[in-house]
Amino acid sequence: MNNNKKYRLYWSIWYFLFGVLLILMFNLELPYKTWIMGLLVIMALFEIMMLIYKFYK
């Protein structure tokens, strides 16, 4: 049960950060937009890798 709470908190933080970065990406100028887009891609790839790891574990 404790592990489930950690997992839910992790996803809440992840969605919050993803949303904030997505909003910032559309409101900032080009150099910052590129940096934030890179962070979003890294976050998405990390989540895909974690899901694949969980599936094959």
Sequence and secondary structure as in RCSB ss.txt:
>XXXX:A:sequence
MNNNKKYRLYWSIWYFLFGVLLILMFNLELPYKTWIMGLLVIMALFEIMMLIYKFYK
>XXXX:A:secstr
 HHHHHHHHHHHHHHHHHHHHHHHHHHS HHHHHHHHHHHHHHHHHHHHHHHHHHH 
